[in-house]
Amino acid sequence: MPDETDDDPAVPVVCSDCGTDTEVPLADVAEAVERHNDQLHDGERVAQIDPDIADAITDMVAEDLGIYD
């Protein structure tokens, strides 16, 4: 039986301190980033969704909400 996250889009996550990047299913991204930061960076917000992706999503939401009008 396939995992329910198989169809979930993957979100790129980067950690500049660790020099790592990975893709995490959208449904798991918040928990994965928080867990990484808690375990490796004493809770400091180091790992994050790729900033280019986060900016693009922010722009799409702002446009949909009419903020740029």
N, C-alpha and C positions, 0 to 999 in steps of 0.2 A: 504494500500500500504506500503510495507516495506521501512524502511529508507535506503538510499544508503550506509550508514556506517555499516549495518548489516553484510555484507560480508567482511568488512575491518578488517584486523588483528588488534588485540589489542596489545598495547605496554605498558609494565609496567613502571610507573612513580613513583618516590619516592621523598619525601621531608624529609630530616633528621631533620630540625628544627621543623617541624610540627609533625613528627613522623607518617606520613601518607604514604600509597602507594595505588595506584589505577591502573586500566588499561584504556587506552584511545585509541580510534580508530586511526590507523596510520595517516589517513588524517587530524586528529584534534590535534595531539600531540604537534606540535610546538606552535600553538596558545594557547592550554591549559596550557602548561608549562610557556609560557610568561605571560599569564593572571594571573596565580597563583603567580608567582614571583612579578609581578607589584602590585597586590592587597595586598599581605601578607608580602612581603619582600622588599618593596621600589625598585623593579627592580633588586635587587641582585640575581644572579643565584644560587639559593638554590635548588629548585625542578629541577629534571632532569630525563631523561630516565635512567632506572636502569643501573648502570655502567657495570654490567656483560653483559647485552644485548648490550649496546653500544660498548663494547670491542669486542664482538663476531661479530657484524656487521662490525666494522672496519677491523677485521682480514679477513672476507670474501671478502670485497671490495679490500683490499690490495692483496689478493691471486688472485682474478679475474684480477686485473691490472698487475699482474706479479711482484709486488714490492718485494716479498720474493724470487724471482728467482736469 
